[in-house]
Amino acid sequence: MKKRFFSALLALTLILSLAACSNKTSAPASTAPEKNIESPDSGAAKRISILTPYLSSVTTNEMVEAMKKGLEDNGMEVTVVDTKGDFGQLASRIEDVVSSKPDAMILVSADPNQVKTQLQAAIDAGIPVFGCDSGYIDGMMVNATSDNYAMGEQIVRYLFEGLMKGKGTVIALTHRPHPGVVKRCEAFDTVLKEYPDIKLITEQHVEVPGPIENSRKIMENLILSNPNKDSITAVWCAWDEPAIGATQALQDAGRDEVIVTGVDGNSQAVEMIYQGSNLKATLAQNFEGMAEIVVDDIVKLLSGQEIETGEKYAPATLITKD
């Protein structure tokens, strides 16, 4: 009886020993790679928020669409917010975006100083803030734009010297809440002082959204108050939509002697230049280049690379009929 008992005990001991050896041949759990949802290979798509008050603008829409496509092509999820010219709403929507904690946010065609408190909250929350054709404030990563002061100076000098021959009268159509427009206007103000024989009739603020329609109405009223031929030599427009609206009003009134210039390289404006209308010149901003700068820097930053911060410029090109 005892013999059978010890035989059974020996068999059980052998089975348990074999099981223990079998467990030792498998890799310990601690050596298996842990899956981290924040890591680049985790499969979690990065979330990017694009915000603008001016999506109705042709060029702003062009930049937004280019960035959206570029980021999505890199596997990111993109949301676009348009507040239709309402900066109060823009501030509120930035707060909403900050609460949602995206991986990055982009402000397009808007002065960051007008929503500085909200952008600072994003920066304090560790959300990288980018600008595209916007201004730059401390804490932002990058603002991709044109050298707007240099562009303003270039088109003003071309108008005053090349087209007006240093004399005559000029009307300015502007929208100073836009940071790029502000710098072009500053260049206009500075260069105008160098031409004593050029008189500024008036500067008019163009409302956005609807800059073409608004500038057309403004120009119609200015034509009525300046009815004589040659009473207006030129209309300097800080971007192309007002140039288009002003040209339409001048053509309808038969005032083909008035010179118009713009800035942006809007396709409709370029076509009007080539057709020989009042619109004689524009500076084509490289909006595709601006969007590319932002996309490239976001992709680099979110993949763990370092990027150079600050303003980054895409070059502009003068377009005339010749």
Sequence and secondary structure as in RCSB ss.txt:
>XXXX:A:sequence
MKKRFFSALLALTLILSLAACSNKTSAPASTAPEKNIESPDSGAAKRISILTPYLSSVTTNEMVEAMKKGLEDNG
MEVTVVDTKGDFGQLASRIEDVVSSKPDAMILVSADPNQVKTQLQAAIDAGIPVFGCDSGYIDGMMVNATSDNYA
MGEQIVRYLFEGLMKGKGTVIALTHRPHPGVVKRCEAFDTVLKEYPDIKLITEQHVEVPGPIENSRKIMENLILS
NPNKDSITAVWCAWDEPAIGATQALQDAGRDEVIVTGVDGNSQAVEMIYQGSNLKATLAQNFEGMAEIVVDDIVK
LLSGQEIETGEKYAPATLITKD
>XXXX:A:secstr
 HHHHHHHHHHHHHHHHHHHHHHHTS  GGGS    TTSTTS    EEEEEES TTSHHHHHHHHHHHHHHHHTT
 EEEEEE TT HHHHHHHHHHHHHH  SEEEEESS GGGGHHHHHHHHHTT  EEEESS   TT  EEEE  HHH
HHHHHHHIIIIIISTT EEEEEEE TTSHHHHHHHHHHHHHHTT TTEEEEEEEE  SS HHHHHHHHHHHHHHH
S STTS  EEEESSHHHHHHHHHHHHHTT TT EEE SB  HHHHHHHHTT SEEEEEE  HHHHHHHHHHHHHH
HHTT     EEEE   EEEE  
